Amino acid sequence: MHWGGPFFVLTIIGMSFGAWILTTWIRARHGYPIENEWGGMTARGDLDAGRKIALLSNENGALKDKIDRLEERVRVLERIVTDKSADLAHEIERLRAPGDAPRLIEH
């Protein structure tokens, strides 16, 4: 085998190029940063990050509203449980729409 011939040089260049492609593919597949053409590192970015943030923000707002409504309901239930029965009957009557509520008979 002649070590100085063009076939040997081209084989070495081809093997180096193939190894570079293989290592770059492996690094990209597993999420490692890839060396860019200027020697810096380029990390894999999430293409849908903006959309995911918007969806999570909307869901977060909806959940906060739901928590606020549930807290209000708990406050009302606590007030109902701790009020006296006469106050409770008066409050129920006050919450009913006019004309829909039958009158309570007081003793």
DSSP file (Angstrom, degrees, kcal/mol; ACC not computed):
  #  RESIDUE AA STRUCTURE BP1 BP2  ACC     N-H-->O    O-->H-N    N-H-->O    O-->H-N    TCO  KAPPA ALPHA  PHI   PSI    X-CA   Y-CA   Z-CA
    1    1 A M              0   0    0      0, 0.0     2,-0.7     0, 0.0     0, 0.0   0.000 360.0 360.0 360.0 134.0    0.0    0.0    0.0
    2    2 A H    >   -     0   0    0      1,-0.1     3,-1.0     2,-0.0     6,-0.3  -0.836 360.0-165.0 -96.3 114.0    1.3    3.4   -1.0
    3    3 A W  T 3  S+     0   0    0     -2,-0.7    -1,-0.1     1,-0.2     0, 0.0   0.660  83.2  53.6 -75.3 -18.4    0.7    5.9    1.9
    4    4 A G  T 3  S+     0   0    0      4,-0.1    -1,-0.2     5,-0.0    -2,-0.0   0.378  83.7 112.6 -98.8   3.2    1.3    9.0   -0.1
    5    5 A G  S <> S-     0   0    0     -3,-1.0     4,-1.6     1,-0.1     3,-0.2  -0.271  77.9-112.8 -78.6 164.5   -1.2    8.4   -2.9
    6    6 A P  H  > S+     0   0    0      0, 0.0     4,-2.6     0, 0.0     5,-0.2   0.803 113.1  60.9 -66.9 -29.4   -4.4   10.4   -3.5
    7    7 A F  H  > S+     0   0    0      2,-0.2     4,-1.9     1,-0.2     5,-0.1   0.909 105.3  47.7 -65.1 -40.6   -6.6    7.4   -2.6
    8    8 A F  H  > S+     0   0    0     -6,-0.3     4,-2.2    -3,-0.2    -1,-0.2   0.914 113.3  47.5 -65.3 -44.1   -5.2    7.3    1.0
    9    9 A V  H  X S+     0   0    0     -4,-1.6     4,-2.3     1,-0.2    -2,-0.2   0.919 113.2  47.8 -64.4 -44.8   -5.6   11.0    1.5
   10   10 A L  H  X S+     0   0    0     -4,-2.6     4,-2.5     1,-0.2    -1,-0.2   0.851 110.1  53.5 -66.2 -33.7   -9.1   11.0    0.2
   11   11 A T  H  X S+     0   0    0     -4,-1.9     4,-2.5    -5,-0.2    -2,-0.2   0.921 109.5  47.4 -65.4 -44.6  -10.0    8.0    2.4
   12   12 A I  H  X S+     0   0    0     -4,-2.2     4,-2.4     2,-0.2    -2,-0.2   0.927 113.5  48.0 -63.1 -45.0   -8.7    9.9    5.5
   13   13 A I  H  X S+     0   0    0     -4,-2.3     4,-2.4     1,-0.2    -2,-0.2   0.919 113.2  48.5 -62.1 -44.0  -10.7   13.0    4.6
   14   14 A G  H  X S+     0   0    0     -4,-2.5     4,-2.5     2,-0.2    -2,-0.2   0.891 111.5  49.0 -63.7 -41.2  -13.8   10.9    3.9
   15   15 A M  H  X S+     0   0    0     -4,-2.5     4,-2.4     2,-0.2    -1,-0.2   0.902 111.9  48.9 -66.2 -40.7  -13.5    9.1    7.2
   16   16 A S  H  X S+     0   0    0     -4,-2.4     4,-2.2     2,-0.2    -2,-0.2   0.926 112.8  47.5 -63.7 -44.2  -13.0   12.3    9.1
   17   17 A F  H  X S+     0   0    0     -4,-2.4     4,-2.2     1,-0.2    -2,-0.2   0.906 112.6  49.3 -64.1 -42.5  -16.0   13.9    7.4
   18   18 A G  H  X S+     0   0    0     -4,-2.5     4,-2.4     2,-0.2    -2,-0.2   0.896 110.7  49.8 -63.6 -41.3  -18.2   10.8    8.1
   19   19 A A  H  X S+     0   0    0     -4,-2.4     4,-2.6     2,-0.2     5,-0.2   0.888 109.8  51.4 -65.4 -39.0  -17.1   10.7   11.8
   20   20 A W  H  X S+     0   0    0     -4,-2.2     4,-2.3     2,-0.2    -2,-0.2   0.921 111.2  47.6 -63.4 -43.9  -18.0   14.4   12.1
   21   21 A I  H  X S+     0   0    0     -4,-2.2     4,-2.4     2,-0.2    -2,-0.2   0.922 113.0  49.2 -62.8 -44.2  -21.5   13.8   10.6
   22   22 A L  H  X S+     0   0    0     -4,-2.4     4,-2.4     2,-0.2    -2,-0.2   0.926 112.9  45.3 -62.7 -46.7  -22.0   10.8   12.9
   23   23 A T  H  X S+     0   0    0     -4,-2.6     4,-2.6     1,-0.2     5,-0.2   0.893 113.3  50.7 -66.8 -38.2  -21.0   12.6   16.1
   24   24 A T  H  X S+     0   0    0     -4,-2.3     4,-2.4    -5,-0.2    -1,-0.2   0.915 111.2  48.5 -64.1 -41.7  -23.1   15.7   15.2
   25   25 A W  H  X S+     0   0    0     -4,-2.4     4,-2.5     2,-0.2    -2,-0.2   0.913 112.4  48.1 -64.0 -43.5  -26.1   13.5   14.5
   26   26 A I  H  X S+     0   0    0     -4,-2.4     4,-1.7     2,-0.2     6,-0.2   0.928 113.0  47.8 -63.9 -45.1  -25.7   11.7   17.8
   27   27 A R  H  <>S+     0   0    0     -4,-2.6     5,-2.2     1,-0.2     4,-0.4   0.910 114.0  46.9 -63.1 -42.2  -25.3   14.9   19.7
   28   28 A A  H ><5S+     0   0    0     -4,-2.4     3,-0.9     1,-0.2    -1,-0.2   0.902 110.3  52.8 -66.7 -40.7  -28.3   16.5   18.1
   29   29 A R  H 3<5S+     0   0    0     -4,-2.5    -1,-0.2     1,-0.2    -2,-0.2   0.849 113.2  43.2 -63.9 -35.0  -30.5   13.4   18.6
   30   30 A H  T 3<5S-     0   0    0     -4,-1.7    -1,-0.2    -5,-0.2    -2,-0.2   0.350 117.3-108.0 -97.5   5.4  -29.7   13.3   22.4
   31   31 A G  T < 5 +     0   0    0     -3,-0.9    13,-0.3    -4,-0.4    -3,-0.2   0.595  67.4 144.4  85.6  11.0  -30.1   17.0   22.9
   32   32 A Y      < -     0   0    0     -5,-2.2    -1,-0.3    -6,-0.2    -2,-0.1  -0.497  59.7 -92.2 -79.0 153.3  -26.5   18.0   23.4
   33   33 A P        -     0   0    0      0, 0.0     2,-0.4     0, 0.0    10,-0.3  -0.354  40.9-138.7 -64.3 147.1  -25.3   21.4   22.1
   34   34 A I  E     -A   42   0A   0      8,-3.3     8,-3.7    -3,-0.1     2,-0.4  -0.857  14.8-115.6-110.7 141.7  -23.9   21.3   18.6
   35   35 A E  E     -A   41   0A   0     -2,-0.4     6,-0.2     6,-0.2     2,-0.1  -0.606  34.2-147.8 -75.1 128.0  -20.8   23.1   17.5
   36   36 A N    >   -     0   0    0      4,-3.0     3,-1.7    -2,-0.4    -1,-0.0  -0.270  33.2 -86.9 -90.3-176.9  -21.7   25.7   14.9
   37   37 A E  T 3  S+     0   0    0      1,-0.3    -1,-0.1     2,-0.1    -2,-0.1   0.652 124.9  53.0 -68.7 -15.2  -19.6   26.9   11.9
   38   38 A W  T 3  S-     0   0    0      2,-0.1    -1,-0.3     0, 0.0     3,-0.1   0.298 120.9-101.1-101.4   9.1  -17.8   29.6   14.0
   39   39 A G  S <  S+     0   0    0     -3,-1.7    -2,-0.1     1,-0.3     2,-0.1   0.370  85.9 119.8  90.4  -5.5  -16.7   27.3   16.8
   40   40 A G        -     0   0    0     -5,-0.1    -4,-3.0     1,-0.1     2,-0.4  -0.267  66.5-103.9 -82.8 176.5  -19.5   28.3   19.2
   41   41 A M  E     -A   35   0A   0     -6,-0.2     2,-0.5    -3,-0.1    -6,-0.2  -0.863  24.9-161.6-107.9 138.1  -22.1   26.0   20.6
   42   42 A T  E     -A   34   0A   0     -8,-3.7    -8,-3.3    -2,-0.4     2,-0.2  -0.975  10.8-152.3-119.2 119.6  -25.7   25.9   19.4
   43   43 A A        -     0   0    0     -2,-0.5     2,-0.4   -10,-0.3   -11,-0.1  -0.608  27.8-102.0 -90.5 152.3  -28.3   24.4   21.8
   44   44 A R        -     0   0    0    -13,-0.3     2,-0.2    -2,-0.2    -1,-0.1  -0.583  42.4-152.0 -72.4 126.4  -31.4   22.7   20.5
   45   45 A G        -     0   0    0     -2,-0.4     2,-0.7     1,-0.0     3,-0.1  -0.642  17.9-111.6-100.0 158.3  -34.3   25.1   21.0
   46   46 A D    >   -     0   0    0     -2,-0.2     3,-1.1     1,-0.2     4,-0.2  -0.800  22.7-161.7 -89.1 116.9  -38.0   24.3   21.6
   47   47 A L  T 3  S+     0   0    0     -2,-0.7     3,-0.3     1,-0.3     4,-0.2   0.791  89.1  45.3 -71.5 -27.9  -39.9   25.5   18.5
   48   48 A D  T 3> S+     0   0    0      1,-0.2     4,-2.5     2,-0.1    -1,-0.3   0.141  77.4 112.4-100.7  19.4  -43.3   25.5   20.2
   49   49 A A  H <> S+     0   0    0     -3,-1.1     4,-2.4     1,-0.2     5,-0.2   0.907  76.9  49.6 -62.4 -43.2  -42.1   27.2   23.4
   50   50 A G  H  > S+     0   0    0     -3,-0.3     4,-2.1    -4,-0.2    -1,-0.2   0.904 113.0  46.5 -62.6 -41.7  -44.1   30.4   22.8
   51   51 A R  H  > S+     0   0    0      2,-0.2     4,-2.4     1,-0.2    -1,-0.2   0.887 112.1  50.9 -68.3 -38.9  -47.3   28.6   22.1
   52   52 A K  H  X S+     0   0    0     -4,-2.5     4,-2.6     2,-0.2    -2,-0.2   0.902 109.7  50.3 -65.1 -40.5  -46.8   26.4   25.1
   53   53 A I  H  X S+     0   0    0     -4,-2.4     4,-2.4    -5,-0.2    -2,-0.2   0.915 110.9  49.3 -63.6 -42.5  -46.3   29.5   27.3
   54   54 A A  H  X S+     0   0    0     -4,-2.1     4,-2.3     2,-0.2    -2,-0.2   0.919 112.4  47.6 -63.8 -43.0  -49.4   31.1   26.0
   55   55 A L  H  X S+     0   0    0     -4,-2.4     4,-2.5     1,-0.2    -2,-0.2   0.911 113.4  47.6 -64.1 -42.1  -51.5   27.9   26.6
   56   56 A L  H  X S+     0   0    0     -4,-2.6     4,-2.5     2,-0.2    -1,-0.2   0.871 110.5  52.3 -67.8 -35.5  -50.1   27.6   30.1
   57   57 A S  H  X S+     0   0    0     -4,-2.4     4,-2.3     2,-0.2    -2,-0.2   0.916 111.0  47.3 -65.3 -42.6  -50.8   31.2   30.8
   58   58 A N  H  X S+     0   0    0     -4,-2.3     4,-2.3     2,-0.2    -2,-0.2   0.924 113.8  47.2 -63.2 -44.1  -54.4   30.8   29.7
   59   59 A E  H  X S+     0   0    0     -4,-2.5     4,-2.4     1,-0.2    -2,-0.2   0.894 110.3  53.1 -64.4 -38.6  -54.8   27.7   31.7
   60   60 A N  H  X S+     0   0    0     -4,-2.5     4,-2.2     2,-0.2    -1,-0.2   0.913 109.1  48.9 -62.5 -43.4  -53.2   29.4   34.7
   61   61 A G  H  X S+     0   0    0     -4,-2.3     4,-2.2     2,-0.2    -2,-0.2   0.906 111.3  49.5 -62.9 -42.0  -55.7   32.3   34.5
   62   62 A A  H  X S+     0   0    0     -4,-2.3     4,-2.2     1,-0.2    -2,-0.2   0.900 111.3  49.2 -64.2 -40.3  -58.7   30.0   34.2
   63   63 A L  H  X S+     0   0    0     -4,-2.4     4,-2.4     2,-0.2    -1,-0.2   0.874 109.1  52.2 -68.1 -36.5  -57.5   28.0   37.3
   64   64 A K  H  X S+     0   0    0     -4,-2.2     4,-2.4     2,-0.2    -1,-0.2   0.914 110.1  49.1 -63.9 -41.9  -57.0   31.2   39.3
   65   65 A D  H  X S+     0   0    0     -4,-2.2     4,-2.3     1,-0.2    -2,-0.2   0.907 111.2  49.9 -62.3 -41.6  -60.6   32.3   38.4
   66   66 A K  H  X S+     0   0    0     -4,-2.2     4,-2.4     1,-0.2    -2,-0.2   0.901 110.1  50.0 -64.9 -40.5  -61.9   28.8   39.4
   67   67 A I  H  X S+     0   0    0     -4,-2.4     4,-2.6     2,-0.2    -1,-0.2   0.911 109.4  51.9 -63.9 -42.2  -60.0   29.0   42.7
   68   68 A D  H  X S+     0   0    0     -4,-2.4     4,-2.1     2,-0.2    -2,-0.2   0.920 110.9  47.5 -60.1 -44.0  -61.5   32.5   43.4
   69   69 A R  H  X S+     0   0    0     -4,-2.3     4,-2.2     1,-0.2    -2,-0.2   0.912 112.9  48.8 -63.9 -41.9  -65.0   31.2   42.8
   70   70 A L  H  X S+     0   0    0     -4,-2.4     4,-2.3     2,-0.2    -2,-0.2   0.887 109.6  51.9 -66.4 -38.2  -64.4   28.2   45.0
   71   71 A E  H  X S+     0   0    0     -4,-2.6     4,-2.3     2,-0.2    -1,-0.2   0.901 109.4  50.3 -64.0 -39.9  -63.0   30.4   47.8
   72   72 A E  H  X S+     0   0    0     -4,-2.1     4,-2.2     2,-0.2    -2,-0.2   0.913 110.3  49.8 -63.4 -42.4  -66.1   32.6   47.6
   73   73 A R  H  X S+     0   0    0     -4,-2.2     4,-2.6     1,-0.2    -2,-0.2   0.894 109.9  50.9 -63.8 -38.9  -68.3   29.5   47.8
   74   74 A V  H  X S+     0   0    0     -4,-2.3     4,-2.7     2,-0.2    -1,-0.2   0.904 108.8  51.7 -65.4 -40.3  -66.4   28.3   50.9
   75   75 A R  H  X S+     0   0    0     -4,-2.3     4,-2.2     2,-0.2    -2,-0.2   0.916 111.0  48.0 -61.5 -42.2  -66.8   31.7   52.5
   76   76 A V  H  X S+     0   0    0     -4,-2.2     4,-2.5     2,-0.2    -2,-0.2   0.929 112.5  48.5 -64.4 -44.4  -70.6   31.5   51.9
   77   77 A L  H  X S+     0   0    0     -4,-2.6     4,-2.4     1,-0.2    -2,-0.2   0.896 111.0  50.4 -63.6 -39.5  -70.8   28.0   53.3
   78   78 A E  H  X S+     0   0    0     -4,-2.7     4,-2.0     2,-0.2    -1,-0.2   0.903 111.2  49.0 -63.6 -40.4  -68.8   28.9   56.4
   79   79 A R  H  X S+     0   0    0     -4,-2.2     4,-1.5     2,-0.2    -2,-0.2   0.898 111.4  49.5 -66.0 -40.2  -71.1   31.9   57.0
   80   80 A I  H  < S+     0   0    0     -4,-2.5    -2,-0.2     1,-0.2    -1,-0.2   0.914 112.0  48.3 -65.0 -42.0  -74.2   29.7   56.5
   81   81 A V  H  < S+     0   0    0     -4,-2.4    -1,-0.2     1,-0.2    -2,-0.2   0.869 116.2  42.4 -67.4 -36.5  -72.8   27.1   59.0
   82   82 A T  H  < S+     0   0    0     -4,-2.0    -1,-0.2    -5,-0.2    -2,-0.2   0.639  96.0  94.0 -89.2 -14.1  -71.9   29.6   61.6
   83   83 A D  S  < S-     0   0    0     -4,-1.5     2,-0.1    -3,-0.2    -3,-0.0  -0.364  82.4-104.1 -75.4 157.1  -75.0   31.9   61.4
   84   84 A K     >  -     0   0    0      1,-0.1     4,-2.3    -2,-0.1     5,-0.1  -0.392  33.7-109.2 -73.3 159.4  -78.0   31.4   63.6
   85   85 A S  H  > S+     0   0    0      1,-0.2     4,-2.4     2,-0.2     5,-0.2   0.847 117.9  52.5 -63.9 -35.1  -81.1   29.8   62.1
   86   86 A A  H  > S+     0   0    0      2,-0.2     4,-2.0     1,-0.2    -1,-0.2   0.911 111.2  47.0 -67.6 -41.0  -83.1   33.0   62.1
   87   87 A D  H  > S+     0   0    0      2,-0.2     4,-2.3     1,-0.2    -2,-0.2   0.881 111.1  53.2 -65.5 -37.2  -80.3   34.8   60.3
   88   88 A L  H  X S+     0   0    0     -4,-2.3     4,-2.5     2,-0.2    -2,-0.2   0.925 108.7  47.7 -64.4 -46.1  -80.0   31.9   57.8
   89   89 A A  H  X S+     0   0    0     -4,-2.4     4,-2.2     1,-0.2    -1,-0.2   0.906 112.9  49.4 -62.9 -41.1  -83.7   32.0   57.0
   90   90 A H  H  X S+     0   0    0     -4,-2.0     4,-2.1     2,-0.2    -1,-0.2   0.901 111.3  49.3 -64.0 -41.1  -83.6   35.8   56.5
   91   91 A E  H  X S+     0   0    0     -4,-2.3     4,-1.9     2,-0.2    -2,-0.2   0.896 109.7  50.9 -66.8 -40.8  -80.5   35.4   54.2
   92   92 A I  H  X S+     0   0    0     -4,-2.5     4,-1.3     1,-0.2    -1,-0.2   0.920 111.2  48.8 -63.2 -42.8  -82.1   32.7   52.1
   93   93 A E  H  < S+     0   0    0     -4,-2.2     3,-0.2     1,-0.2    -2,-0.2   0.896 110.2  51.5 -62.4 -40.0  -85.2   34.9   51.7
   94   94 A R  H  < S+     0   0    0     -4,-2.1    -1,-0.2     1,-0.2    -2,-0.2   0.851 108.7  51.4 -66.6 -33.8  -83.1   37.9   50.7
   95   95 A L  H  < S+     0   0    0     -4,-1.9    -1,-0.2    -5,-0.1    -2,-0.2   0.738  91.8  91.9 -78.0 -22.5  -81.2   35.8   48.1
   96   96 A R  S  < S-     0   0    0     -4,-1.3     3,-0.1    -3,-0.2     5,-0.0  -0.375  88.2-103.2 -70.9 151.3  -84.3   34.6   46.4
   97   97 A A    >>  -     0   0    0      1,-0.1     3,-1.6    -2,-0.1     4,-0.8  -0.476  45.9 -94.4 -72.2 145.9  -85.7   36.6   43.5
   98   98 A P  T 34 S+     0   0    0      0, 0.0    -1,-0.1     0, 0.0    -4,-0.0  -0.358 110.5  19.3 -62.1 137.8  -88.8   38.7   44.3
   99   99 A G  T 34 S+     0   0    0      2,-0.2    -2,-0.0    -3,-0.1    -3,-0.0   0.117 111.6  76.4  90.6 -21.0  -92.0   36.9   43.5
  100  100 A D  T <4 S+     0   0    0     -3,-1.6    -1,-0.0     2,-0.1    -3,-0.0   0.730  77.9  82.1 -90.2 -24.2  -90.4   33.4   43.5
  101  101 A A  S  < S-     0   0    0     -4,-0.8    -2,-0.2    -8,-0.1     2,-0.2  -0.671  71.7-137.4 -92.4 129.6  -90.1   33.0   47.2
  102  102 A P        -     0   0    0      0, 0.0     2,-0.2     0, 0.0    -2,-0.1  -0.541  37.2-100.5 -72.9 150.7  -92.9   31.8   49.4
  103  103 A R        -     0   0    0     -2,-0.2     2,-0.3     1,-0.1     0, 0.0  -0.489  33.0-123.9 -75.1 139.7  -93.1   33.7   52.7
  104  104 A L        -     0   0    0     -2,-0.2     2,-0.6   -15,-0.1    -1,-0.1  -0.611  18.3-128.8 -81.9 143.0  -91.7   32.1   55.8
  105  105 A I        -     0   0    0     -2,-0.3     2,-0.4     2,-0.0    -1,-0.0  -0.835  22.4-152.9 -93.2 120.6  -94.0   31.7   58.7
  106  106 A E              0   0    0     -2,-0.6     0, 0.0     1,-0.1     0, 0.0  -0.739 360.0 360.0 -95.4 142.5  -92.4   33.1   61.8
  107  107 A H              0   0    0     -2,-0.4    -1,-0.1     0, 0.0    -2,-0.0   0.414 360.0 360.0-100.7 360.0  -93.3   31.7   65.2
